[in-house]
Amino acid sequence: MPYPESVLLGDAPLTWRQVVAVARHGAPLALSPAAWARIDNARAIVERIVARGERAYGISTGLGALSEVVLSAEQFATLSRNTLLSHACGVGPVLADEQTRAIICCAIANYSHGKSGLQRQVVEALLALLARGITPRVPSQGSVGYLTHMAHVGIALLGIGEVSYRGQEVPAREALAAEGLRPIELGAKDGLCLVNGLPCMTGLACLALADAERLLRWADVIGAMSFEALRGQIAAFDPEIIALKPHPGMQAVGANLLALLAGSEVIAASRGIRTQDALSIRSIPQVHGACRDQWTHAASQVDRELNAANDNPLLLGTPDSYRVVSQANPHGESVAMAADLLAIAVAELGGIAERRVDRLVNPLVSGLPAFLVSRPGVNSGMMIAQYVAAALVGENRQLAQPAVVDNFVTSGLQEDHLSLGTSAALKLGKALENCTRILAIEYLLAAQAFEFHREQAFGAGTGAAWRLLRERVPAYEEDRWLAPDIASSVALLDDAASLDVILSAIGGMQ
């Protein structure tokens, strides 16, 4: 499904595809007049509270365990600034620009509901970062749910810290000046609004959904190639049999495999050569399908969260009749669970692929030359590529351990149950990188196995996939430096246009 070329936020539900369009593909983001009206209404409530000298969490009080400390009116702006400075204490590798852009997009979506109360100019400043290509340098580690990542975004609005700008890392103040922008002046609640909510885990999850969707389709293509190379028994994919287990993902994968393998002389000539195949071969619809179903669930959870108001406190009503409600909407349990579940699915997708890789290189079960090279012995062939896939599967097993079930106590006992949703989304991203490499290795090996079946026609989709890889990677006649071949295969899997070539050969995939 194509990504939108522009995104208007505020009149209709936001989707994860729209977030990816803004973050990864540079689609312009704008807010509707209705969204701006909601933002202005919430800000007017904050200003009324300040004018009346009322007590309200995060507006006229300290934060977290300091919520009982009441501040004077002249301290409100200082609290906002200090909130960003004190919370901007993340560590570790810096997020990719597209990850930070996704986080900013999700933060703006939260504010568009008009339940936060920050000034209009703060939202305008965030939109300007996206539009002008100024991306704060945000450390990836340090969040037990939210706070630190958006604090690093927030200080860039103050002209503090480093940003990515025109391909370089420069001081935030310098990049703002180059675009004719000035550091913002914060007011009451602005700092809290900037660090609150779930934009970090949700933005990261949106990008992960895009990557997982692409990998799920590639897994069907590459799995079909391995099935064909190993001369699988197509009866396992009989539509009548598949229909007896009515999971939606399994139905889609079963149909995809038949389309990819249509017209294969290799499969036709292999009917009846064995009673049944190993499970890693005949259970592709069941396993890939289950992974697809978990992706569908995760996508629905993320889309719901994108359309939720996630601040604390939330401002309800109008300046003439309002409520300030302290609650737990910034708790990210739903997104954290969804990311953890999808990480398990990704680990399984890579796990079954590695089992197929093992069968491809093993002459005891493949019926092919040992390690897929014509002169085994003097050549090691694809032997160690399977080791690499196994190592990545092992790492993904660790990454599949759920983050959400862990817990800590923070903020002086005030925040004593945490989602760890950002950690869940980050490890999901790492698992997807590993799974891409596992599938890239299987792609290389399955294509090499095709070299030993070239006297027969391949399937409509599998043949197209083989030819596509051969445009970049030649057949493996004798040992050569294999790492660049794997890198080329990874690049193909990362390229949506490459997948489109295969889809056009079979009229599309589910």
C-alpha positions as CSV (number, residue, x, y, z in Angstrom):
1,M,0.0,0.0,0.0
2,P,1.5,3.4,-1.0
3,Y,2.2,6.0,1.6
4,P,0.4,9.4,1.5
5,E,2.3,12.3,-0.1
6,S,1.1,14.7,2.6
7,V,-0.7,14.4,5.9
8,L,-3.4,16.7,7.4
9,L,-3.8,16.1,11.0
10,G,-6.9,16.9,13.1
11,D,-10.1,16.0,11.1
12,A,-9.7,12.2,10.7
13,P,-8.0,9.4,12.5
14,L,-4.2,9.2,12.1
15,T,-2.7,6.0,10.9
16,W,0.7,4.5,11.4
17,R,1.2,4.7,7.6
18,Q,0.8,8.5,7.8
19,V,3.5,8.7,10.5
20,V,5.9,6.6,8.4
21,A,5.1,8.9,5.4
22,V,6.2,12.0,7.4
23,A,9.1,10.3,9.2
24,R,10.7,8.2,6.5
25,H,9.4,9.7,3.2
26,G,9.3,13.4,4.1
27,A,5.6,13.9,3.6
28,P,4.6,17.4,4.8
29,L,2.6,17.5,8.0
30,A,-0.1,20.2,8.7
31,L,-2.8,20.7,11.2
32,S,-6.4,21.4,10.3
33,P,-8.2,24.6,11.6
34,A,-10.2,22.4,14.0
35,A,-7.0,21.0,15.5
36,W,-5.6,24.5,16.0
37,A,-8.9,25.5,17.6
38,R,-8.7,22.6,20.1
39,I,-5.0,23.5,20.9
40,D,-6.0,27.2,21.5
41,N,-8.9,26.1,23.7
42,A,-6.8,24.0,25.9
43,R,-4.2,26.7,26.2
44,A,-6.9,29.2,27.3
45,I,-7.8,26.8,30.1
46,V,-4.1,26.8,31.3
47,E,-4.1,30.6,31.2
48,R,-7.4,30.7,33.2
49,I,-5.9,28.4,35.9
50,V,-2.8,30.6,36.1
51,A,-4.8,33.8,36.3
52,R,-7.0,32.3,39.1
53,G,-4.0,31.0,41.0
54,E,-5.5,27.5,41.2
55,R,-3.6,24.4,42.1
56,A,-3.1,22.0,39.2
57,Y,-0.5,19.3,38.7
58,G,2.3,20.3,36.4
59,I,0.9,23.7,35.9
60,S,1.3,25.2,39.4
61,T,3.0,22.3,41.1
62,G,6.2,20.3,40.8
63,L,6.3,17.0,38.9
64,G,6.2,13.4,39.9
65,A,7.1,13.0,43.6
66,L,7.2,16.8,43.8
67,S,3.5,17.1,42.9
68,E,2.7,18.5,46.3
69,V,5.2,21.4,45.9
70,V,3.1,24.5,45.0
71,L,4.9,27.1,42.9
72,S,4.5,30.8,42.5
73,A,3.3,32.3,39.2
74,E,6.7,33.6,38.3
75,Q,8.2,30.1,38.5
76,F,5.9,28.4,36.0
77,A,8.0,29.2,32.9
78,T,11.2,28.3,34.8
79,L,9.6,24.9,35.7
80,S,8.9,24.3,32.0
81,R,12.5,25.1,31.0
82,N,14.0,23.1,33.9
83,T,11.8,20.1,33.1
84,L,13.4,19.8,29.6
85,L,16.9,20.4,30.9
86,S,16.7,17.9,33.8
87,H,14.9,15.2,31.7
88,A,17.3,15.5,28.7
89,C,19.7,12.9,30.3
90,G,19.4,10.0,27.8
91,V,22.5,7.9,27.0
92,G,23.7,5.5,24.3
93,P,23.7,5.6,20.5
94,V,21.7,8.4,18.9
95,L,18.4,7.5,17.2
96,A,18.2,7.6,13.4
97,D,16.7,10.8,12.0
98,E,13.6,9.0,10.8
99,Q,13.0,7.6,14.3
100,T,13.2,11.1,15.9
101,R,10.9,12.4,13.1
102,A,8.4,9.7,13.9
103,I,8.5,10.6,17.6
104,I,7.9,14.3,16.8
105,C,5.0,13.5,14.5
106,C,3.4,11.4,17.2
107,A,3.8,14.1,19.8
108,I,2.1,16.6,17.5
109,A,-0.7,14.1,17.0
110,N,-1.2,14.0,20.8
111,Y,-1.3,17.8,21.0
112,S,-3.9,18.0,18.2
113,H,-6.6,16.5,20.4
114,G,-6.5,19.7,22.4
115,K,-6.3,18.1,25.8
116,S,-2.7,19.1,26.6
117,G,-2.6,22.9,27.1
118,L,0.7,23.9,25.5
119,Q,1.1,27.1,23.6
120,R,0.4,27.1,19.8
121,Q,3.9,28.4,19.1
122,V,5.4,25.2,20.6
123,V,3.5,23.0,18.2
124,E,4.4,25.4,15.4
125,A,8.0,25.0,16.3
126,L,7.8,21.2,16.2
127,L,6.2,21.4,12.8
128,A,9.0,23.6,11.7
129,L,11.6,21.1,12.7
130,L,9.9,18.5,10.4
131,A,9.4,20.9,7.6
132,R,12.9,22.4,7.6
133,G,14.8,19.1,8.1
134,I,16.1,20.0,11.6
135,T,16.3,16.8,13.5
136,P,17.4,16.8,17.2
137,R,20.1,14.3,18.1
138,V,18.3,12.0,20.6
139,P,20.1,9.3,22.7
140,S,18.2,6.0,22.3
141,Q,18.5,4.8,25.9
142,G,17.1,6.1,29.2
143,S,13.3,5.7,28.9
144,V,11.2,3.4,31.1
145,G,8.1,4.6,29.2
146,Y,8.6,8.1,28.0
147,L,10.2,11.4,29.1
148,T,13.9,11.5,28.1
149,H,13.5,11.3,24.3
150,M,11.1,14.1,23.9
151,A,13.1,16.2,26.4
152,H,16.0,16.0,24.0
153,V,13.7,17.2,21.2
154,G,12.4,19.9,23.5
155,I,15.8,21.4,24.3
156,A,16.5,21.8,20.6
157,L,13.5,24.2,20.5
158,L,15.4,26.2,23.1
159,G,18.5,26.3,20.9
160,I,20.3,23.8,23.1
161,G,22.0,20.6,22.1
162,E,22.9,19.1,18.7
163,V,20.8,18.5,15.6
164,S,21.1,16.8,12.2
165,Y,20.9,19.5,9.5
166,R,21.7,19.3,5.9
167,G,23.7,16.2,6.4
168,Q,25.8,17.5,9.3
169,E,25.7,17.5,13.0
170,V,25.5,21.2,14.2
171,P,24.4,23.1,17.3
172,A,20.6,23.5,17.5
173,R,20.8,27.3,17.7
174,E,22.9,27.4,14.5
175,A,20.4,25.3,12.6
176,L,17.5,27.4,13.8
177,A,19.2,30.6,12.8
178,A,20.0,29.2,9.4
179,E,16.3,28.7,8.8
180,G,15.3,32.1,10.3
181,L,13.8,30.5,13.4
182,R,14.2,31.7,17.0
183,P,14.4,29.6,20.2
184,I,10.9,29.4,21.8
185,E,9.9,31.0,25.1
186,L,8.1,28.4,27.3
187,G,5.2,29.1,29.5
188,A,3.2,27.2,32.2
189,K,2.8,23.4,31.4
190,D,4.8,23.6,28.1
191,G,7.7,21.7,29.5
192,L,5.5,18.9,30.9
193,C,3.5,18.6,27.7
194,L,6.8,18.2,25.7
195,V,8.0,15.3,27.8
196,N,4.7,13.6,28.5
197,G,2.7,11.1,26.5
198,L,3.7,8.2,24.4
199,P,5.2,9.6,21.2
200,C,8.5,7.8,21.6
201,M,7.3,4.2,21.8
202,T,4.4,4.8,19.3
203,G,6.6,6.5,16.7
204,L,9.2,3.8,16.9
205,A,6.5,1.2,16.6
206,C,5.1,2.8,13.5
207,L,8.4,2.4,11.7
208,A,8.7,-1.2,12.9
209,L,5.2,-2.0,11.5
210,A,6.4,-0.7,8.1
211,D,9.5,-2.9,8.2
212,A,7.7,-5.9,9.5
213,E,5.0,-5.6,6.8
214,R,7.6,-5.7,4.1
215,L,9.5,-8.6,5.7
216,L,6.4,-10.7,6.0
217,R,5.9,-10.5,2.2
218,W,9.5,-11.2,1.5
219,A,9.4,-14.2,3.9
220,D,6.7,-15.7,1.7
221,V,8.7,-15.1,-1.5
222,I,11.9,-16.5,0.0
223,G,10.2,-19.3,1.8
224,A,8.6,-20.3,-1.5
225,M,12.0,-20.3,-3.2
226,S,13.4,-22.7,-0.5
227,F,10.3,-24.9,-0.8
228,E,10.9,-25.1,-4.6
229,A,14.6,-25.6,-4.3
230,L,14.0,-28.5,-1.8
231,R,11.3,-29.9,-4.1
232,G,8.5,-29.6,-1.6
233,Q,5.2,-31.4,-1.8
234,I,2.7,-28.9,-2.9
235,A,-0.2,-30.9,-1.5
236,A,0.5,-29.3,1.9
237,F,-0.7,-26.0,0.4
238,D,-3.9,-27.4,-1.1
239,P,-6.5,-24.6,-0.8
240,E,-9.1,-27.1,0.6
241,I,-6.7,-28.0,3.4
242,I,-5.7,-24.4,4.1
243,A,-9.4,-23.5,4.4
244,L,-9.9,-25.9,7.2
245,K,-7.7,-23.7,9.5
246,P,-9.4,-20.3,9.1
247,H,-6.8,-18.0,10.5
248,P,-6.6,-14.9,8.2
249,G,-2.9,-14.8,8.0
250,M,-2.6,-18.5,7.1
251,Q,-5.2,-18.0,4.3
252,A,-3.2,-15.1,2.9
253,V,0.2,-17.0,3.0
254,G,-1.3,-20.1,1.5
255,A,-2.6,-18.1,-1.5
256,N,0.7,-16.2,-1.8
257,L,2.7,-19.5,-2.0
258,L,0.5,-20.9,-4.7
259,A,0.8,-17.7,-6.7
260,L,4.6,-17.6,-6.3
261,L,5.0,-21.3,-7.3
262,A,2.5,-21.3,-10.2
263,G,3.9,-22.8,-13.3
264,S,6.9,-24.4,-11.5
265,E,8.2,-27.5,-13.4
266,V,10.5,-28.2,-10.4
267,I,7.4,-28.6,-8.2
268,A,5.4,-30.5,-10.8
269,A,8.3,-33.0,-11.3
270,S,8.7,-33.5,-7.6
271,R,5.2,-34.7,-6.8
272,G,5.3,-37.9,-4.8
273,I,9.1,-38.1,-4.2
274,R,8.4,-38.2,-0.5
275,T,5.4,-38.7,1.8
276,Q,5.8,-35.4,3.6
277,D,8.3,-32.6,4.0
278,A,9.9,-31.4,7.2
279,L,7.8,-29.0,9.2
280,S,10.0,-26.0,8.3
281,I,8.9,-26.6,4.7
282,R,5.3,-27.7,4.9
283,S,4.3,-25.4,7.8
284,I,5.1,-22.1,6.1
285,P,1.4,-21.1,5.9
286,Q,0.9,-21.9,9.5
287,V,3.9,-20.1,10.9
288,H,4.1,-17.2,8.5
289,G,0.4,-16.8,8.8
290,A,0.5,-16.6,12.6
291,C,3.2,-13.9,12.4
292,R,1.0,-12.0,10.1
293,D,-1.9,-12.2,12.5
294,Q,0.2,-10.8,15.3
295,W,1.3,-7.9,13.0
296,T,-2.4,-7.1,12.3
297,H,-3.1,-7.0,16.1
298,A,0.0,-4.8,16.7
299,A,-1.0,-2.4,13.9
300,S,-4.5,-2.0,15.4
301,Q,-3.1,-1.3,18.8
302,V,-0.7,1.3,17.5
303,D,-3.4,3.0,15.4
304,R,-5.6,3.3,18.5
305,E,-2.8,4.8,20.5
306,L,-2.1,7.3,17.8
307,N,-5.6,8.6,18.2
308,A,-5.5,8.8,22.0
309,A,-4.9,11.8,24.3
310,N,-1.8,10.8,26.4
311,D,-1.0,13.7,28.6
312,N,-1.2,14.0,32.4
313,P,-3.0,16.0,33.5
314,L,-5.6,16.2,30.7
315,L,-7.7,19.4,30.3
316,L,-11.4,18.9,29.6
317,G,-14.1,21.5,28.7
318,T,-13.7,25.2,28.0
319,P,-12.1,28.1,29.8
320,D,-15.5,28.9,31.3
321,S,-16.2,25.3,32.5
322,Y,-13.2,23.0,32.8
323,R,-11.7,20.1,34.6
324,V,-8.0,19.3,35.1
325,V,-7.8,15.5,35.6
326,S,-4.7,13.6,36.8
327,Q,-4.8,10.1,35.4
328,A,-2.6,7.5,33.8
329,N,-3.2,7.9,30.0
330,P,0.6,8.2,29.5
331,H,1.0,4.6,30.6
332,G,2.1,2.7,27.5
333,E,1.0,-0.8,28.3
334,S,-0.9,-1.4,25.0
335,V,1.9,-0.3,22.8
336,A,4.5,-2.1,24.9
337,M,2.6,-5.4,24.7
338,A,2.0,-5.0,21.0
339,A,5.7,-4.4,20.4
340,D,6.7,-7.4,22.5
341,L,4.2,-9.6,20.7
342,L,5.5,-8.5,17.3
343,A,9.1,-9.1,18.5
344,I,8.1,-12.7,19.2
345,A,6.5,-13.0,15.7
346,V,9.7,-11.6,14.1
347,A,11.8,-14.0,16.0
348,E,9.7,-16.9,14.8
349,L,9.8,-15.6,11.2
350,G,13.6,-15.6,11.3
351,G,13.7,-18.9,13.3
352,I,11.9,-20.9,10.7
353,A,13.9,-19.3,7.9
354,E,17.1,-20.5,9.5
355,R,15.8,-24.0,9.7
356,R,15.1,-23.9,5.9
357,V,18.7,-22.5,5.4
358,D,20.0,-25.5,7.3
359,R,18.2,-27.9,5.1
360,L,19.4,-26.1,1.9
361,V,23.1,-26.6,2.9
362,N,22.8,-30.2,4.2
363,P,23.2,-32.8,1.4
364,L,21.7,-35.5,3.6
365,V,18.2,-33.9,3.2
366,S,18.5,-31.4,0.3
367,G,19.4,-33.6,-2.6
368,L,21.8,-30.8,-3.6
369,P,25.6,-30.6,-3.5
370,A,27.0,-30.0,0.0
371,F,26.8,-26.4,1.0
372,L,25.5,-25.5,-2.4
373,V,28.8,-25.4,-4.2
374,S,29.9,-27.6,-7.2
375,R,33.2,-28.7,-5.7
376,P,32.7,-29.1,-2.0
377,G,35.9,-29.8,0.0
378,V,38.2,-27.3,-1.7
379,N,35.2,-24.9,-1.4
380,S,33.3,-24.4,1.8
381,G,30.4,-22.9,-0.1
382,M,27.5,-21.5,2.0
383,M,28.5,-23.4,5.1
384,I,29.3,-20.5,7.4
385,A,26.4,-18.4,6.1
386,Q,24.1,-20.8,8.0
387,Y,26.2,-20.2,11.1
388,V,25.6,-16.5,10.8
389,A,21.8,-17.0,10.4
390,A,21.9,-19.2,13.5
391,A,23.7,-16.6,15.5
392,L,21.1,-14.0,14.5
393,V,18.3,-16.3,15.5
394,G,19.9,-16.8,18.9
395,E,20.0,-13.0,19.4
396,N,16.4,-12.7,18.4
397,R,15.4,-15.2,21.0
398,Q,16.9,-12.9,23.6
399,L,15.1,-9.9,22.0
400,A,11.8,-11.8,22.1
401,Q,11.9,-11.8,25.9
402,P,9.1,-9.3,26.8
403,A,10.0,-5.9,28.2
404,V,6.6,-5.1,29.5
405,V,6.7,-7.7,32.3
406,D,9.7,-6.0,33.9
407,N,9.2,-3.2,36.3
408,F,10.9,-0.6,38.5
409,V,10.0,2.0,41.0
410,T,10.8,5.6,40.0
411,S,10.1,9.2,41.2
412,G,10.1,8.5,44.9
413,L,7.4,5.7,44.8
414,Q,5.1,7.9,42.7
415,E,5.6,6.0,39.5
416,D,5.7,2.4,40.6
417,H,4.4,0.5,37.5
418,L,6.1,1.1,34.2
419,S,5.4,-0.1,30.7
420,L,9.0,-0.2,29.3
421,G,7.3,0.4,26.0
422,T,10.2,2.4,24.5
423,S,12.6,-0.5,25.3
424,A,10.1,-2.9,23.7
425,A,9.9,-0.8,20.5
426,L,13.7,-0.4,20.3
427,K,14.4,-4.1,20.7
428,L,11.7,-4.8,18.1
429,G,13.6,-2.7,15.7
430,K,16.8,-4.6,16.4
431,A,15.0,-7.9,15.9
432,L,13.7,-6.7,12.6
433,E,17.3,-5.8,11.5
434,N,18.4,-9.4,12.4
435,C,15.4,-11.0,10.7
436,T,16.2,-9.0,7.5
437,R,19.7,-10.4,7.5
438,I,18.4,-14.0,8.2
439,L,16.0,-13.7,5.2
440,A,18.7,-12.2,3.1
441,I,20.9,-15.2,3.7
442,E,18.1,-17.6,2.9
443,Y,17.5,-15.6,-0.3
444,L,21.1,-16.1,-1.3
445,L,21.1,-19.8,-0.6
446,A,17.8,-20.5,-2.2
447,A,18.9,-18.6,-5.3
448,Q,22.1,-20.7,-5.3
449,A,20.1,-23.9,-5.0
450,F,18.2,-22.8,-8.1
451,E,21.4,-23.0,-10.1
452,F,21.1,-26.8,-9.7
453,H,17.6,-26.9,-11.1
454,R,18.1,-24.6,-14.1
455,E,17.0,-27.2,-16.6
456,Q,13.4,-26.8,-15.4
457,A,11.2,-23.7,-15.2
458,F,10.7,-22.0,-11.9
459,G,7.5,-20.6,-10.4
460,A,6.2,-17.2,-11.7
461,G,7.2,-15.4,-8.5
462,T,10.1,-17.5,-7.4
463,G,11.7,-17.2,-10.8
464,A,11.3,-13.5,-10.8
465,A,12.9,-13.3,-7.4
466,W,15.8,-15.4,-8.5
467,R,16.4,-13.3,-11.6
468,L,16.2,-10.1,-9.5
469,L,18.9,-11.3,-7.2
470,R,21.1,-12.4,-10.1
471,E,21.1,-8.8,-11.4
472,R,23.2,-7.9,-8.3
473,V,24.8,-11.1,-7.1
474,P,26.3,-13.7,-9.5
475,A,26.0,-17.4,-9.0
476,Y,28.5,-18.9,-6.5
477,E,30.9,-21.0,-8.6
478,E,33.7,-21.1,-6.1
479,D,34.5,-19.5,-2.7
480,R,34.7,-15.8,-2.7
481,W,34.2,-13.0,-0.1
482,L,30.6,-13.7,0.9
483,A,29.9,-10.7,3.1
484,P,29.2,-8.3,0.2
485,D,26.8,-10.8,-1.3
486,I,24.8,-10.8,2.0
487,A,24.9,-7.0,2.0
488,S,23.5,-6.9,-1.5
489,S,20.7,-9.3,-0.6
490,V,19.9,-7.1,2.5
491,A,19.7,-4.1,0.3
492,L,17.2,-5.8,-2.0
493,L,15.0,-6.7,1.0
494,D,15.2,-3.1,2.2
495,D,14.1,-1.7,-1.2
496,A,10.3,-1.6,-1.6
497,A,10.7,-1.2,-5.4
498,S,12.4,-4.6,-5.5
499,L,9.5,-6.3,-3.9
500,D,7.2,-4.6,-6.4
501,V,9.0,-6.3,-9.2
502,I,8.1,-9.7,-7.8
503,L,4.6,-8.7,-7.0
504,S,4.0,-7.5,-10.6
505,A,5.1,-11.0,-11.8
506,I,2.3,-12.7,-10.0
507,G,-0.4,-9.9,-10.0
508,G,0.2,-8.9,-6.4
509,M,0.3,-10.6,-3.0
510,Q,-1.9,-10.5,0.1
